[in-house]
Amino acid sequence: MNSKRFNEKGQLIVGENFCCEHWEPDDGALVPMKECWCCKWASFKTDSNDHMSEGVCGYVGNGIDAVQEDGVTVIS
């Protein structure tokens, strides 16, 4: 079973190397590698603009309301 994690807002938590079918290159990426780190939907920044190794996906189709399967874990 492949477990997915979501934050309190229902956004999918992703790692730098994760990639899904909704990937679109970020306008600011110098080399748009096909991974979340370079995706326009992902955010790896904290409120203080520090970068993290885990981020959230802002694409609605990856949100908890759109993803209905076993193994979903919501974290706060």
N, CA, C and O atoms as a CHARMM CRD file, in Angstrom:
* protein
*
  304
    1    1 MET  N      0.84000  -1.17400   0.00000 PROA 1      0.00000
    2    1 MET  CA     0.00000   0.00000   0.00000 PROA 1      0.00000
    3    1 MET  C      0.88700   1.23900   0.00000 PROA 1      0.00000
    4    1 MET  O      1.84000   1.31900   0.77500 PROA 1      0.00000
    5    2 ASN  N      0.58900   2.18300  -0.84100 PROA 2      0.00000
    6    2 ASN  CA     1.37200   3.39900  -0.95800 PROA 2      0.00000
    7    2 ASN  C      0.66800   4.50000  -0.18400 PROA 2      0.00000
    8    2 ASN  O     -0.37600   4.99000  -0.61400 PROA 2      0.00000
    9    3 SER  N      1.22900   4.89800   0.96000 PROA 3      0.00000
   10    3 SER  CA     0.60500   5.88400   1.82300 PROA 3      0.00000
   11    3 SER  C      0.92400   7.30300   1.36000 PROA 3      0.00000
   12    3 SER  O      2.06800   7.61900   1.03300 PROA 3      0.00000
   13    4 LYS  N     -0.09300   8.14600   1.33700 PROA 4      0.00000
   14    4 LYS  CA     0.09300   9.55500   0.99400 PROA 4      0.00000
   15    4 LYS  C     -0.19500  10.36300   2.24700 PROA 4      0.00000
   16    4 LYS  O     -1.06200  10.01000   3.04600 PROA 4      0.00000
   17    5 ARG  N      0.54600  11.45400   2.40800 PROA 5      0.00000
   18    5 ARG  CA     0.34700  12.31800   3.56200 PROA 5      0.00000
   19    5 ARG  C     -0.16200  13.67800   3.10300 PROA 5      0.00000
   20    5 ARG  O      0.21100  14.17200   2.03900 PROA 5      0.00000
   21    6 PHE  N     -1.02000  14.27000   3.92500 PROA 6      0.00000
   22    6 PHE  CA    -1.61600  15.56400   3.62000 PROA 6      0.00000
   23    6 PHE  C     -1.46800  16.47200   4.83300 PROA 6      0.00000
   24    6 PHE  O     -1.45900  16.00600   5.97200 PROA 6      0.00000
   25    7 ASN  N     -1.35300  17.77100   4.57700 PROA 7      0.00000
   26    7 ASN  CA    -1.27500  18.71300   5.68800 PROA 7      0.00000
   27    7 ASN  C     -2.68100  19.07100   6.16200 PROA 7      0.00000
   28    7 ASN  O     -3.66400  18.52700   5.66000 PROA 7      0.00000
   29    8 GLU  N     -2.77600  19.98400   7.12500 PROA 8      0.00000
   30    8 GLU  CA    -4.07500  20.35000   7.69500 PROA 8      0.00000
   31    8 GLU  C     -4.98200  21.06700   6.69200 PROA 8      0.00000
   32    8 GLU  O     -6.19200  21.14600   6.90600 PROA 8      0.00000
   33    9 LYS  N     -4.42000  21.58400   5.61200 PROA 9      0.00000
   34    9 LYS  CA    -5.22300  22.23100   4.56300 PROA 9      0.00000
   35    9 LYS  C     -5.65600  21.24600   3.48400 PROA 9      0.00000
   36    9 LYS  O     -6.34900  21.63200   2.54300 PROA 9      0.00000
   37   10 GLY  N     -5.25900  19.97800   3.60300 PROA 10     0.00000
   38   10 GLY  CA    -5.62600  18.96700   2.62600 PROA 10     0.00000
   39   10 GLY  C     -4.70700  18.90000   1.42600 PROA 10     0.00000
   40   10 GLY  O     -5.04300  18.26100   0.42900 PROA 10     0.00000
   41   11 GLN  N     -3.53300  19.55800   1.50000 PROA 11     0.00000
   42   11 GLN  CA    -2.57100  19.52800   0.38800 PROA 11     0.00000
   43   11 GLN  C     -1.63800  18.32800   0.54200 PROA 11     0.00000
   44   11 GLN  O     -1.22000  17.98900   1.64900 PROA 11     0.00000
   45   12 LEU  N     -1.32300  17.69900  -0.57500 PROA 12     0.00000
   46   12 LEU  CA    -0.41600  16.55800  -0.59600 PROA 12     0.00000
   47   12 LEU  C      0.98900  16.99500  -0.19400 PROA 12     0.00000
   48   12 LEU  O      1.50900  17.98000  -0.71700 PROA 12     0.00000
   49   13 ILE  N      1.60100  16.26200   0.73400 PROA 13     0.00000
   50   13 ILE  CA     2.98000  16.52600   1.13000 PROA 13     0.00000
   51   13 ILE  C      3.88300  15.73900   0.18400 PROA 13     0.00000
   52   13 ILE  O      3.71100  14.53200   0.00800 PROA 13     0.00000
   53   14 VAL  N      4.84600  16.43400  -0.42300 PROA 14     0.00000
   54   14 VAL  CA     5.71600  15.81500  -1.42200 PROA 14     0.00000
   55   14 VAL  C      7.18300  16.02100  -1.06700 PROA 14     0.00000
   56   14 VAL  O      7.54200  16.95800  -0.35400 PROA 14     0.00000
   57   15 GLY  N      8.02200  15.12700  -1.57900 PROA 15     0.00000
   58   15 GLY  CA     9.47100  15.25900  -1.44800 PROA 15     0.00000
   59   15 GLY  C     10.04200  15.91200  -2.69600 PROA 15     0.00000
   60   15 GLY  O      9.34800  16.05600  -3.70300 PROA 15     0.00000
   61   16 GLU  N     11.29700  16.30200  -2.62700 PROA 16     0.00000
   62   16 GLU  CA    11.95400  16.98400  -3.74900 PROA 16     0.00000
   63   16 GLU  C     11.92400  16.17600  -5.03400 PROA 16     0.00000
   64   16 GLU  O     11.75100  16.73800  -6.11500 PROA 16     0.00000
   65   17 ASN  N     12.09200  14.85500  -4.92900 PROA 17     0.00000
   66   17 ASN  CA    12.20100  14.00100  -6.11800 PROA 17     0.00000
   67   17 ASN  C     10.87200  13.44400  -6.60600 PROA 17     0.00000
   68   17 ASN  O     10.83400  12.77200  -7.63600 PROA 17     0.00000
   69   18 PHE  N      9.79000  13.70400  -5.89700 PROA 18     0.00000
   70   18 PHE  CA     8.48300  13.19100  -6.29800 PROA 18     0.00000
   71   18 PHE  C      8.04200  13.86600  -7.59000 PROA 18     0.00000
   72   18 PHE  O      8.38600  15.02200  -7.83900 PROA 18     0.00000
   73   19 CYS  N      7.29700  13.16200  -8.39300 PROA 19     0.00000
   74   19 CYS  CA     6.74900  13.73400  -9.62400 PROA 19     0.00000
   75   19 CYS  C      5.43700  13.02000  -9.94000 PROA 19     0.00000
   76   19 CYS  O      5.31500  11.81000  -9.74800 PROA 19     0.00000
   77   20 CYS  N      4.46900  13.77600 -10.42100 PROA 20     0.00000
   78   20 CYS  CA     3.18300  13.18600 -10.78000 PROA 20     0.00000
   79   20 CYS  C      2.78900  13.63500 -12.18900 PROA 20     0.00000
   80   20 CYS  O      3.52300  14.37400 -12.84500 PROA 20     0.00000
   81   21 GLU  N      1.63500  13.18200 -12.63700 PROA 21     0.00000
   82   21 GLU  CA     1.18800  13.49600 -13.99300 PROA 21     0.00000
   83   21 GLU  C      0.76200  14.95400 -14.15700 PROA 21     0.00000
   84   21 GLU  O      0.51400  15.39500 -15.28000 PROA 21     0.00000
   85   22 HSD  N      0.67200  15.70800 -13.06400 PROA 22     0.00000
   86   22 HSD  CA     0.27300  17.11500 -13.14100 PROA 22     0.00000
   87   22 HSD  C      1.46500  18.06500 -13.18100 PROA 22     0.00000
   88   22 HSD  O      1.28500  19.28100 -13.11700 PROA 22     0.00000
   89   23 TRP  N      2.67600  17.52800 -13.28500 PROA 23     0.00000
   90   23 TRP  CA     3.89300  18.34800 -13.26600 PROA 23     0.00000
   91   23 TRP  C      3.89800  19.37200 -14.39700 PROA 23     0.00000
   92   23 TRP  O      3.63200  19.04200 -15.55300 PROA 23     0.00000
   93   24 GLU  N      4.20100  20.60700 -14.04800 PROA 24     0.00000
   94   24 GLU  CA     4.41200  21.68100 -15.02000 PROA 24     0.00000
   95   24 GLU  C      5.62800  22.46200 -14.56100 PROA 24     0.00000
   96   24 GLU  O      5.76200  22.72900 -13.36700 PROA 24     0.00000
   97   25 PRO  N      6.51900  22.83600 -15.46900 PROA 25     0.00000
   98   25 PRO  CA     7.74700  23.51400 -15.05100 PROA 25     0.00000
   99   25 PRO  C      7.47800  24.86800 -14.39900 PROA 25     0.00000
  100   25 PRO  O      6.60000  25.61700 -14.82600 PROA 25     0.00000
  101   26 ASP  N      8.24300  25.15900 -13.37200 PROA 26     0.00000
  102   26 ASP  CA     8.18400  26.45200 -12.69800 PROA 26     0.00000
  103   26 ASP  C      8.89500  27.47100 -13.56300 PROA 26     0.00000
  104   26 ASP  O      9.95400  27.17600 -14.11800 PROA 26     0.00000
  105   27 ASP  N      8.34200  28.65700 -13.69100 PROA 27     0.00000
  106   27 ASP  CA     8.95300  29.70100 -14.51500 PROA 27     0.00000
  107   27 ASP  C     10.35100  30.07600 -14.04100 PROA 27     0.00000
  108   27 ASP  O     11.17400  30.51200 -14.84600 PROA 27     0.00000
  109   28 GLY  N     10.63600  29.91400 -12.74300 PROA 28     0.00000
  110   28 GLY  CA    11.93000  30.30900 -12.20600 PROA 28     0.00000
  111   28 GLY  C     12.98500  29.22300 -12.24200 PROA 28     0.00000
  112   28 GLY  O     14.12300  29.47200 -11.84600 PROA 28     0.00000
  113   29 ALA  N     12.65300  28.03000 -12.70100 PROA 29     0.00000
  114   29 ALA  CA    13.61500  26.92200 -12.71700 PROA 29     0.00000
  115   29 ALA  C     14.60900  27.09500 -13.85900 PROA 29     0.00000
  116   29 ALA  O     14.21700  27.25400 -15.01500 PROA 29     0.00000
  117   30 LEU  N     15.89900  27.06200 -13.52800 PROA 30     0.00000
  118   30 LEU  CA    16.93000  27.18000 -14.56600 PROA 30     0.00000
  119   30 LEU  C     16.95200  25.94500 -15.45800 PROA 30     0.00000
  120   30 LEU  O     17.01400  26.04900 -16.68300 PROA 30     0.00000
  121   31 VAL  N     16.90200  24.78000 -14.83000 PROA 31     0.00000
  122   31 VAL  CA    16.85800  23.50700 -15.54900 PROA 31     0.00000
  123   31 VAL  C     15.61700  22.78100 -15.05400 PROA 31     0.00000
  124   31 VAL  O     15.66300  22.16000 -13.99200 PROA 31     0.00000
  125   32 PRO  N     14.51000  22.83700 -15.78500 PROA 32     0.00000
  126   32 PRO  CA    13.25500  22.25600 -15.30000 PROA 32     0.00000
  127   32 PRO  C     13.25100  20.72900 -15.31800 PROA 32     0.00000
  128   32 PRO  O     12.69900  20.10700 -16.22500 PROA 32     0.00000
  129   33 MET  N     13.88000  20.13600 -14.29600 PROA 33     0.00000
  130   33 MET  CA    13.86200  18.68000 -14.16800 PROA 33     0.00000
  131   33 MET  C     12.46000  18.24300 -13.78000 PROA 33     0.00000
  132   33 MET  O     11.75400  18.97000 -13.08200 PROA 33     0.00000
  133   34 LYS  N     12.05700  17.08000 -14.21900 PROA 34     0.00000
  134   34 LYS  CA    10.69900  16.61000 -13.95300 PROA 34     0.00000
  135   34 LYS  C     10.62600  16.01400 -12.55100 PROA 34     0.00000
  136   34 LYS  O     10.62400  14.79700 -12.36900 PROA 34     0.00000
  137   35 GLU  N     10.56700  16.90800 -11.57000 PROA 35     0.00000
  138   35 GLU  CA    10.39500  16.54600 -10.16900 PROA 35     0.00000
  139   35 GLU  C      9.71600  17.72200  -9.47700 PROA 35     0.00000
  140   35 GLU  O      9.72400  18.84000  -9.99300 PROA 35     0.00000
  141   36 CYS  N      9.13500  17.47500  -8.32500 PROA 36     0.00000
  142   36 CYS  CA     8.36100  18.51100  -7.63500 PROA 36     0.00000
  143   36 CYS  C      9.16000  19.77200  -7.34900 PROA 36     0.00000
  144   36 CYS  O      8.60600  20.87100  -7.36500 PROA 36     0.00000
  145   37 TRP  N     10.44900  19.63000  -7.08900 PROA 37     0.00000
  146   37 TRP  CA    11.27500  20.79400  -6.77900 PROA 37     0.00000
  147   37 TRP  C     11.17200  21.85600  -7.87300 PROA 37     0.00000
  148   37 TRP  O     11.27300  23.05000  -7.58900 PROA 37     0.00000
  149   38 CYS  N     10.97100  21.42900  -9.12400 PROA 38     0.00000
  150   38 CYS  CA    10.91200  22.34800 -10.26900 PROA 38     0.00000
  151   38 CYS  C      9.49300  22.51700 -10.81200 PROA 38     0.00000
  152   38 CYS  O      9.31500  23.00500 -11.92800 PROA 38     0.00000
  153   39 CYS  N      8.49600  22.12600 -10.04600 PROA 39     0.00000
  154   39 CYS  CA     7.10800  22.20900 -10.50700 PROA 39     0.00000
  155   39 CYS  C      6.45000  23.49700 -10.02000 PROA 39     0.00000
  156   39 CYS  O      6.69200  23.94600  -8.89900 PROA 39     0.00000
  157   40 LYS  N      5.62200  24.07900 -10.87100 PROA 40     0.00000
  158   40 LYS  CA     4.95700  25.33400 -10.50600 PROA 40     0.00000
  159   40 LYS  C      3.90900  25.14100  -9.41400 PROA 40     0.00000
  160   40 LYS  O      3.52200  26.11400  -8.76800 PROA 40     0.00000
  161   41 TRP  N      3.44000  23.91500  -9.18900 PROA 41     0.00000
  162   41 TRP  CA     2.41500  23.65700  -8.18700 PROA 41     0.00000
  163   41 TRP  C      2.98300  23.43700  -6.79000 PROA 41     0.00000
  164   41 TRP  O      2.25200  23.54700  -5.80600 PROA 41     0.00000
  165   42 ALA  N      4.26300  23.13100  -6.68900 PROA 42     0.00000
  166   42 ALA  CA     4.85300  22.76500  -5.39600 PROA 42     0.00000
  167   42 ALA  C      5.47200  23.96600  -4.68900 PROA 42     0.00000
  168   42 ALA  O      5.93300  24.91500  -5.32500 PROA 42     0.00000
  169   43 SER  N      5.47200  23.90200  -3.36400 PROA 43     0.00000
  170   43 SER  CA     6.11500  24.92500  -2.55300 PROA 43     0.00000
  171   43 SER  C      6.97000  24.24500  -1.49800 PROA 43     0.00000
  172   43 SER  O      6.48200  23.42300  -0.72200 PROA 43     0.00000
  173   44 PHE  N      8.24500  24.59300  -1.47400 PROA 44     0.00000
  174   44 PHE  CA     9.18000  24.03400  -0.50400 PROA 44     0.00000
  175   44 PHE  C      9.72100  25.12100   0.42600 PROA 44     0.00000
  176   44 PHE  O     10.81100  24.97800   0.98000 PROA 44     0.00000
  177   45 LYS  N      8.97000  26.19700   0.59700 PROA 45     0.00000
  178   45 LYS  CA     9.41800  27.30900   1.43300 PROA 45     0.00000
  179   45 LYS  C      8.59400  27.39700   2.70600 PROA 45     0.00000
  180   45 LYS  O      7.40800  27.06800   2.71800 PROA 45     0.00000
  181   46 THR  N      9.23400  27.84200   3.77100 PROA 46     0.00000
  182   46 THR  CA     8.53400  28.12800   5.01400 PROA 46     0.00000
  183   46 THR  C      8.12500  29.59400   4.99000 PROA 46     0.00000
  184   46 THR  O      8.41200  30.30000   4.02300 PROA 46     0.00000
  185   47 ASP  N      7.47200  30.04800   6.02200 PROA 47     0.00000
  186   47 ASP  CA     7.07600  31.45300   6.11200 PROA 47     0.00000
  187   47 ASP  C      8.28300  32.38000   6.09800 PROA 47     0.00000
  188   47 ASP  O      8.17800  33.53600   5.68800 PROA 47     0.00000
  189   48 SER  N      9.43700  31.87200   6.54900 PROA 48     0.00000
  190   48 SER  CA    10.64900  32.69400   6.58200 PROA 48     0.00000
  191   48 SER  C     11.48900  32.51600   5.31900 PROA 48     0.00000
  192   48 SER  O     12.64100  32.94900   5.27700 PROA 48     0.00000
  193   49 ASN  N     10.91800  31.87600   4.27900 PROA 49     0.00000
  194   49 ASN  CA    11.58200  31.63100   2.99100 PROA 49     0.00000
  195   49 ASN  C     12.73900  30.64800   3.07500 PROA 49     0.00000
  196   49 ASN  O     13.53200  30.55700   2.13800 PROA 49     0.00000
  197   50 ASP  N     12.85800  29.90400   4.18100 PROA 50     0.00000
  198   50 ASP  CA    13.83700  28.82300   4.25200 PROA 50     0.00000
  199   50 ASP  C     13.30800  27.67000   3.41200 PROA 50     0.00000
  200   50 ASP  O     12.10200  27.42600   3.38500 PROA 50     0.00000
  201   51 HSD  N     14.19300  26.96100   2.73000 PROA 51     0.00000
  202   51 HSD  CA    13.77700  25.82600   1.90800 PROA 51     0.00000
  203   51 HSD  C     13.80500  24.54100   2.74100 PROA 51     0.00000
  204   51 HSD  O     14.65900  24.37100   3.61000 PROA 51     0.00000
  205   52 MET  N     12.86700  23.65400   2.46400 PROA 52     0.00000
  206   52 MET  CA    12.75200  22.38700   3.18100 PROA 52     0.00000
  207   52 MET  C     12.89100  21.23800   2.18500 PROA 52     0.00000
  208   52 MET  O     12.78700  21.44400   0.97600 PROA 52     0.00000
  209   53 SER  N     13.12600  20.02600   2.69400 PROA 53     0.00000
  210   53 SER  CA    13.21900  18.86100   1.81500 PROA 53     0.00000
  211   53 SER  C     11.83900  18.29200   1.50300 PROA 53     0.00000
  212   53 SER  O     11.69900  17.50400   0.56800 PROA 53     0.00000
  213   54 GLU  N     10.82000  18.67500   2.26900 PROA 54     0.00000
  214   54 GLU  CA     9.45100  18.30200   1.97600 PROA 54     0.00000
  215   54 GLU  C      8.65300  19.57100   1.76100 PROA 54     0.00000
  216   54 GLU  O      8.88700  20.58800   2.41300 PROA 54     0.00000
  217   55 GLY  N      7.70900  19.49700   0.83900 PROA 55     0.00000
  218   55 GLY  CA     6.87500  20.64400   0.54700 PROA 55     0.00000
  219   55 GLY  C      5.43900  20.20100   0.35400 PROA 55     0.00000
  220   55 GLY  O      5.07600  19.07400   0.69100 PROA 55     0.00000
  221   56 VAL  N      4.62600  21.09000  -0.18800 PROA 56     0.00000
  222   56 VAL  CA     3.22800  20.75700  -0.45400 PROA 56     0.00000
  223   56 VAL  C      2.91400  20.99900  -1.92200 PROA 56     0.00000
  224   56 VAL  O      3.48500  21.87900  -2.56600 PROA 56     0.00000
  225   57 CYS  N      1.99900  20.20200  -2.42800 PROA 57     0.00000
  226   57 CYS  CA     1.54000  20.35600  -3.80100 PROA 57     0.00000
  227   57 CYS  C      0.26200  21.18700  -3.78400 PROA 57     0.00000
  228   57 CYS  O     -0.67900  20.86100  -3.06000 PROA 57     0.00000
  229   58 GLY  N      0.22300  22.23900  -4.56100 PROA 58     0.00000
  230   58 GLY  CA    -0.93400  23.11000  -4.62500 PROA 58     0.00000
  231   58 GLY  C     -1.93200  22.75000  -5.70700 PROA 58     0.00000
  232   58 GLY  O     -2.93600  23.44200  -5.87700 PROA 58     0.00000
  233   59 TYR  N     -1.67400  21.67700  -6.44200 PROA 59     0.00000
  234   59 TYR  CA    -2.58700  21.28300  -7.51600 PROA 59     0.00000
  235   59 TYR  C     -3.84700  20.66700  -6.91000 PROA 59     0.00000
  236   59 TYR  O     -3.75400  19.72700  -6.12000 PROA 59     0.00000
  237   60 VAL  N     -5.00700  21.17700  -7.26400 PROA 60     0.00000
  238   60 VAL  CA    -6.27500  20.73600  -6.68700 PROA 60     0.00000
  239   60 VAL  C     -6.49300  19.23300  -6.88100 PROA 60     0.00000
  240   60 VAL  O     -7.04300  18.57100  -6.00100 PROA 60     0.00000
  241   61 GLY  N     -6.07200  18.69900  -8.01100 PROA 61     0.00000
  242   61 GLY  CA    -6.25100  17.27300  -8.29300 PROA 61     0.00000
  243   61 GLY  C     -5.44200  16.35600  -7.41000 PROA 61     0.00000
  244   61 GLY  O     -5.69500  15.15100  -7.39000 PROA 61     0.00000
  245   62 ASN  N     -4.46800  16.88900  -6.67100 PROA 62     0.00000
  246   62 ASN  CA    -3.68500  16.09400  -5.72900 PROA 62     0.00000
  247   62 ASN  C     -4.12000  16.33000  -4.28500 PROA 62     0.00000
  248   62 ASN  O     -3.52900  15.76300  -3.36600 PROA 62     0.00000
  249   63 GLY  N     -5.14100  17.15400  -4.06900 PROA 63     0.00000
  250   63 GLY  CA    -5.63300  17.44300  -2.72500 PROA 63     0.00000
  251   63 GLY  C     -6.39200  16.27100  -2.14500 PROA 63     0.00000
  252   63 GLY  O     -6.81100  15.36900  -2.87100 PROA 63     0.00000
  253   64 ILE  N     -6.56900  16.28600  -0.83400 PROA 64     0.00000
  254   64 ILE  CA    -7.21200  15.16600  -0.14400 PROA 64     0.00000
  255   64 ILE  C     -8.65300  14.95000  -0.60800 PROA 64     0.00000
  256   64 ILE  O     -9.13600  13.81800  -0.60400 PROA 64     0.00000
  257   65 ASP  N     -9.34400  16.02000  -1.00800 PROA 65     0.00000
  258   65 ASP  CA   -10.71900  15.86800  -1.49200 PROA 65     0.00000
  259   65 ASP  C    -10.78200  15.14600  -2.83300 PROA 65     0.00000
  260   65 ASP  O    -11.78400  14.49700  -3.13600 PROA 65     0.00000
  261   66 ALA  N     -9.73500  15.24800  -3.63400 PROA 66     0.00000
  262   66 ALA  CA    -9.71100  14.60600  -4.95300 PROA 66     0.00000
  263   66 ALA  C     -9.14100  13.19300  -4.89300 PROA 66     0.00000
  264   66 ALA  O     -9.41900  12.36900  -5.76500 PROA 66     0.00000
  265   67 VAL  N     -8.34100  12.91200  -3.86200 PROA 67     0.00000
  266   67 VAL  CA    -7.67500  11.62100  -3.75700 PROA 67     0.00000
  267   67 VAL  C     -8.43300  10.77400  -2.73200 PROA 67     0.00000
  268   67 VAL  O     -8.40700  11.05800  -1.53500 PROA 67     0.00000
  269   68 GLN  N     -9.08300   9.76800  -3.20200 PROA 68     0.00000
  270   68 GLN  CA    -9.84400   8.87900  -2.30500 PROA 68     0.00000
  271   68 GLN  C     -9.30100   7.46500  -2.45700 PROA 68     0.00000
  272   68 GLN  O     -9.62800   6.76200  -3.41400 PROA 68     0.00000
  273   69 GLU  N     -8.46200   7.05100  -1.49500 PROA 69     0.00000
  274   69 GLU  CA    -7.92500   5.69000  -1.53000 PROA 69     0.00000
  275   69 GLU  C     -7.49900   5.28700  -0.13700 PROA 69     0.00000
  276   69 GLU  O     -7.40400   6.13600   0.74900 PROA 69     0.00000
  277   70 ASP  N     -7.24200   4.01900   0.07300 PROA 70     0.00000
  278   70 ASP  CA    -6.74700   3.53800   1.34700 PROA 70     0.00000
  279   70 ASP  C     -5.33000   4.02200   1.56000 PROA 70     0.00000
  280   70 ASP  O     -4.60000   4.24700   0.59500 PROA 70     0.00000
  281   71 GLY  N     -4.93600   4.18300   2.79700 PROA 71     0.00000
  282   71 GLY  CA    -3.57800   4.57400   3.09700 PROA 71     0.00000
  283   71 GLY  C     -3.37200   6.07100   3.18200 PROA 71     0.00000
  284   71 GLY  O     -2.22800   6.52500   3.17800 PROA 71     0.00000
  285   72 VAL  N     -4.44000   6.86000   3.26000 PROA 72     0.00000
  286   72 VAL  CA    -4.31300   8.31200   3.37900 PROA 72     0.00000
  287   72 VAL  C     -4.11600   8.66200   4.84300 PROA 72     0.00000
  288   72 VAL  O     -4.89400   8.24400   5.70100 PROA 72     0.00000
  289   73 THR  N     -3.07500   9.42800   5.12200 PROA 73     0.00000
  290   73 THR  CA    -2.76700   9.85800   6.47500 PROA 73     0.00000
  291   73 THR  C     -2.74700  11.37800   6.50600 PROA 73     0.00000
  292   73 THR  O     -1.97800  12.00200   5.77500 PROA 73     0.00000
  293   74 VAL  N     -3.57600  11.97500   7.33900 PROA 74     0.00000
  294   74 VAL  CA    -3.59600  13.43100   7.47300 PROA 74     0.00000
  295   74 VAL  C     -2.74100  13.80100   8.66800 PROA 74     0.00000
  296   74 VAL  O     -2.94500  13.28700   9.76800 PROA 74     0.00000
  297   75 ILE  N     -1.77100  14.70400   8.45100 PROA 75     0.00000
  298   75 ILE  CA    -0.94000  15.17000   9.54900 PROA 75     0.00000
  299   75 ILE  C     -1.15100  16.65800   9.73600 PROA 75     0.00000
  300   75 ILE  O     -1.58400  17.35600   8.82000 PROA 75     0.00000
  301   76 SER  N     -0.84900  17.12600  10.90000 PROA 76     0.00000
  302   76 SER  CA    -1.00000  18.57300  11.15200 PROA 76     0.00000
  303   76 SER  C      0.33700  19.23100  11.30900 PROA 76     0.00000
  304   76 SER  O      0.40900  20.44000  11.52500 PROA 76     0.00000
